[in-house]
């Protein structure tokens, strides 16, 4: 987009589109929860970007991000708040970056591009409004003159108010302008909702970010000038024939020692974690909390070691076969370690039921396994760092999209209720899950007695958690509020999950009423 060459007619149409965008935004989100409004907004953003030719659906990354925005928006219309809404927000932020930097190759650069669009968009939109171009009509000239008069006046008013607020003498000299301004704001609030006004301003800002955001390639953290295939760099003779050989020998010794240490670790884990795990009744804190994240950290370092060793011409050294073999064994052993971490997480879930972090750990481990697989391909096929960055960042985004396909609150509620006869039922956590779980969390007296029995016998710190009586009281209270409030929900915030929840809670009410009668 060349901002300085647009005619005043184009500028006027942009202003009208921006105002319409802002009004629709306010209508969709003013005092509304997430639902259909997120889907309509996402479609509107995609439509605006296509209209301004800021999206090119012939490019793979543009298609991927657009598909992610729409898919996560559809899931939000199904489930409401949750993972789907989070992924939709991430996807929209990425889309702003892609719109600002349409030639992007490495998705990891999209973060900087989005940040650049965030700051540059409003600036370019403002400049575009005041500089319609050389071929201005009379209307465009008057718009420019009026704006050049209003901006200094607005700045003058701001400083007068600041000085009046900081000095009572200045305030009296201006005829108590501070009180007059306060009265004006109070009067305007009777006509315009402050929340609606700031939503309108927010919408204009969002429009500017998407439509006018820019990015300079020089800001890239990851270079995009390379290819997927690693190229050998020829250097002039330095007088040191043995440098590459020494580096390879050092790598061989390092990987031999590391493989031996990791082999011991894997054998111990296979015996104690895979085959003969015994729970001692504790909270598995060191075993899972610290242990899991330390192992994940060690795996990431391990991948980094291999990538560092094969960062350059060592890939083309004719005698690197042993180093490659040791690296593949090292990566394969780390894949085994990933499985061990997954099994640790499995045991944690087995004894303490599902929770969001335990699900995220599993998703992250899938990504780590994929990363190890791609590093092995890099070694065997002499792929570049760009190959790793592109494939792994796309894989991370795809995993996020897969996560958005599920209502994890409901998955957790159903799993934990089903296994409450053998695992810890965390009442504090469970009673504040999403409203969609309320029908599942209406537990019978028998189920609550079993939960109390299991918790008292197997989990000594259960006394620090909410009692089952308080849990039932809170679930009943939330259910009543939901049934009362749902009919007042406007269509913008409607989602399938809430509709199903309302129907199920009404059925439970009718069943309980008939049972009492």
N, C-alpha and C positions, 0 to 999 in steps of 0.2 A: 504494500500500500504506500503510495507516494502522497503524503498528507498535503504538501504545499501546492499541488497541481490540481486540486479538486475545485470544481465550480461552486458558486454559492447555492445553486439548486441542489447539488449533491449534498452540500453541507446541511441544507434545510431538511432534506429527506433523512439524513443521518440523525438529526436532532429529533425528528418525529418518531423514527424507529426506536431511538433511545428512550424517549418518553413513554412510548407504548410498551416497551420492554419493562420499564420500571413500574408502570401501572399494573401490568399483568403479574409481575413479581410480588407486588404488595397484595394483590387480590388472592394470589395462591398461598402466601405464607403468613399473612397477618393473623396472629393468634391461632395458628393451625399446627397440628402435629404432622409428622411425615407420613405420606401416603401417595395418593394419586398426584398431588401437587408436585412431588419430586419428579415423577415420570414426565408430566407436562412441561416442567421447567427444563429438564434435560433435553427433551425433544426441541423446545424453543431455542436453547443454546446451540444445538447442532444445526438447526435451521438458519439461525443468524450467521453462524460461521460459514456455512455453505453459501449463503447469499453474498457475504463479503469475500468469498473465495479464500478463506483462511484455513479451510480444510481441503485436503486433496485425497479423496478416497481411493485413488490409484496407488497411493503409497501404503505399504504394509503397516507401518506404525500408526498411521492415521486411521486406518481401518480397525486396528486392534483397540486403540483408545476409544474410538467412537462406539464400537461394539461393547466395550466395557462400560461406558457411560450408560448406554441404553439398557444393557442386561442388568446392571446393578440398580437402575431406576425401576425396572419392571419388578425386581425382587423386593424393592422397598415398597412398591404398591401392593405387593403380596403380604409382606411381613411387618412393615412400618419401621420403627427404629431398630438398630442392631447392626450386625456386620454388613448387611447390604447397604445401609445408609452410609456407613463409614467408607466402604469401597467406592460408593458413588461420589462422595466428596473428594476422595483421592483421585478418582478418574477425571473429575471436572478440573481439578488443579492441574493434572497432567495434560488435559486438553488445552488449557490456557497456555501451557508451555509449548505444546506442539504447534498451536496457532501462531505463537510468537517466533518459533524457530521451525518452520515447515520442513527444512532439509535435514532434520535430526536423524542420526543413524544409531547412536548409542542411547538407549532409553534412560540410562543413569544421568545423562545431561539434562533431562527434562526438568529436574528439580530447580536448577539454576535458571533455566529458561522461564519457568513459572514465576520465580522470584523476580526476575527482570520484568516480566509482564505486569506483575503486581505494582511495581513502582513506575514503570515507563508508560503504562496504559493511560492513567488519568492525565499525565503531562501531555502526551501526544493528542489526546482527545480535546484537551483545553486549547492547545495550539491550533488544532484543526478547526475548532469552532471560531477562533479569532482570525484565522488566516485562510479564508476560503479559496484564495488563488488569484491569479492575475485577471482572469475574465470575470470580474465581479459585476453583478447587477446592482441597480440602485438600492434594492432591498438589502443586499449583502453589505454595501458600504455603510448604510445606516445601522445595521446590526453591529458592525465593527466599531462605529463611533459611539454607539450607546454603551457597548461593553467596556470600551476604553474609559468612559466616564464613570460607569458604575463600579468598576473594580477599585479605583482609588477611593471612591466614596465609601465603599464597604470596608476597606482597610482603615480609613480614617475613623469610622464608627467603632471598629474593633479596638483601636488604641484609645479612643475616648472612654469606652466602657472599662478597659483595663485600668486606665489612670483614675477613673472615678471610683472603681472598686478598691483601689489601693490608697486613695487620698480623699478624706471627707471634704477638704477645702476645695479640691478640684471638682468634686461632685456638686458642691453648692454653687460653684461658679458656673457650671453648665446647667443650672436649673434642675438639679436632682435627676439627671438623665438616666441614672441607673434604675431608679424607681419607675420612671416612665417606660423604660425598656422592659422591666419586669412585668408591668401592667399590660404592655402590648403582647408579651409572650403568653400571659395568662388568658388574655382575650382570644388570641389565635388558637389556643388549646381547646377552646369551646367549639371551634369550627374544624380544626384539624387535629387528629390524634397524634401525639408525639411519637408513638411507636410506628404509626403509619408513615410519618414524615421521615424518620430515620431509616426505615426499611426502603423507602423511595430513594433516599440518598445512597444507601448501600447498593441498591439495584443499579443505579447510574454508575457507581464505581465498578461493579461487576461487569457491566456492559463495556466500560472503557478498557478493563483488563483483557477481556476476550477479543474485542474488535480492534483495539489500538496498541496492544502490548507488542513490544519489540525485543530483540535479543541480538547480541553480537557474538559471533563464533569465537572471538578471541577470549571470551569468558569461560570457554569449555574447560572443565577439569580433566575430562578424558578426551584425548585426541581422536578425531574422526577421519584422519587422513590415511589410515591404514586399511588393510584388507583382512579377510578371514585367514588367509594363508600366510605363514611366517616367512619373511624374506631375509636372506642372509646379507648381513652388512659387511662389505669389504672394507678393511682398514689398511692403511699403509704400514709397512714393516716397522715394528717398534724395537727390534733387537731382542725380543723375549719369545722364544719358540715354545717354552714350557708353560706359559701362563694358563692356557686352556686345559692342558693336561693336568696341571696342578689343581685347577678348580674342579676338574672331574674327579680326581683322586680324593680330594677333600670331601666332595659330595658323596662319594661311595662310602668312605669311612663314617661320615655322619649318618647316612641312611642305614648302614649296617647296625650301628649302635641303637638308633631310634627304633628300627624294626624289632630288635631283640627285646627292648624295654616294652614296646607295645604288644609284642607277642605274649609276654608274661601277663600284662594287663588283660588282654583278651581271654587268655586261658582262665584266669581267675574269675573274670566276669561270666564266661560261659558256664563255669562250674557253680558259682555262687548265685548268679542272677538268672541265667537261663534255665538251669536244670534243678538246682537244689535251694531255691530261695526260701528262707524262713523269716517270717515277720515276728519281731519280738514284742509287738504291742505298742511300740513308740510311734512318734509322729513322722518317721522316715525323713526327718529334716535333713540330716547330713547326706543320707542316701539319695534323696531326690533333689531337694532344693539347691544346696550347694553343689552336690555331686554332678547333677545334670548340667548345670550351666558351666561348671569348670570343664567338663568333658567336651561340651559344645565349643568352648573357647579353644581347647587344645586341638580339636578337629580343624577349626578354622586356621589356626597357626600352622598345622600340618599341611593343609592345602597351600598356604602361603609359601611354605618352604620349597615345595616342589615347583610352584610357579616362579619363584625367585631363581632357583637353580637353572631352570630352562627358559630364562628371560631373553637369551641372546644366541650367540653362535654355538653354544654347547649343544643345541639341537642338531647342528650339522657336523659335529665332531665324529669322525669315522669310528672311534673306539668308545662310543658312549653307550653301547648296548647294555653293559652291566648296570650302569647308572639308571637307564630307562627301566630295566627289569626291577631293580630295587625300589624305584619310585612307584611303579605300578603295584608292587607288593605292599608298599607303605600306604598307598591310597586304598587298596583293597582291605588292609587291616583297619584303616580308619572307617571304611564302610561297615565293617563288623562292629566297630565301636559305636557307630550311629545306631545300629540295631540294638546294641546293649543299652544305649540311652533310651531308645523306644521301649524296651522291655522294662526298664526302671520306671518309666512313665506309666506303663501298663499296670505294674504292681501298685503304683500309687493310686491309679484310678480304681483298681480292684478293691482296695481297702478303704479309699476315701472318696470314691465316686468321681463323677465328671465335674470339671470346672473350666472356665474359659482359658486360663493359662495352660492347662494340660492339653487342650485342643490346639492352641497356638504352637506349643512345643512340637506336637506331632506334625503340624503343617511345616514348621521350620526344618524338621529333620528330613522331610521329603525333599525340600529344596536343597539341603546339604548333600543328600545322596545324588541328586541330579547334578549338583556342582562337581562332586567327585567324579562322576561318570564323564562329564565334559572335560575335566582336566586330563583324564586318561586318554580321551580322544585327541586332546591337544598334543600330548606327548607322542602318540603313535602316528598322527597325521601332520605333525608340525604346524599346528594352528597358532594364530596370533592371540594376543591379549584381547584385541577387539572382538574376536570370536567368543571368548569367555564372557566378556562384559555384556555383549548383546544377548547371547542365549540365556545367561543366568538372570539378567534383569527382566527379560520377557517371561521366563519361567516363574519368577517371583510374582509378577503381575497376574499371570494366569492362575496361580495358586490363590491369590486374593480373590479373583473372580469366582473360582470354585467355592471358596469359603462363603461368598455372598449368596450362593444358591440355597443355603440352609438357614432355617430359623434355629440358631444354636441354643437360645433360651429354652425352646420347646424340646430340643434333643436332650439337653441336660436334665430338664425336669422329668421327662419320661424315663430316661436311663436311671436317674437317681432314685426315683420312686420305685421302679421295677427291682432295683438291687438294694433297697433300704433294709431288707431282711438279713443282709450280711455285711454291708458297708456303712461307713459313717454318713449319716444324713445331716448335713450342715444347715441347721434351721436358720441361722442368721443370714446365710447366703441365699438359701432357697426361697425364702419368703419375699425377697426383693427382686426376683426375676421378672421378666417382661409380663405384662398383663395377659398375654396369650397363654401363659402357663397356669393361670388361675384354675380352670376346670380340672387340670391334672393334679393340682396341689390340694384339692378338697379330699383329704384322706379320711378314711373310716377310723372309728375308735380302735379297731383291731390293728390297723396299720400303725397308728400312733403308739400303741402299746408295744408293738414289736420294735419300733424305732427307739423308744425309751429303754427297752431291755437290752438291745444290741449296744447302744451307746454307753449305758451304765456298766455293762460287763466288759466291753472291749476297749473303751476309750475313756481313760481316767480324767481327762480334762473337759469332758462333756458338760460339766457343771458351769463352765464359763460361757456356754452358749444359751440361746433363747430356749425356754422350755417348749415342749410340744403343745401345751395349752395356749401359750402366748403365740406360738406359730399359727395354730388354728384360728385364734381370734383375729390376727392380722390378715390372714387370707380371707376370712369372712368379711372383714371390714373393707378390704380392697375390692372384693367382688361386689359388694353392695354399691360402693361408689362408682364402679365401672358400669353396672347395670343402670344406675340412675343417670350417669353422665353421657353414656353412649348415644341415646336418642338426640341429644343436643349437638352432636358432632356434625359439622358442615361437610359438604361433599369433598372439599379440597383435601381434608385430612383423612379421608376414608381409605382403609386398606382391607384386604381380604381377611387377614388374621384377626382383626378386631371384630369383623362381622361374624366370623365363626365363633369367636370367644363369647360374644354377646348371646348368640343362639344357644350355646352350650350352658352358659350360666343361667339363662332363663329356664332351660329344661331342668337344670338342677334345682332351681327354686320351686318349680312346679312339682317335681318329684318329692322334695322335702315337705312341701305344703300338703300334698296328698297323703304322705306318710304320717304326718302329725295328725291329720284328720282321721 
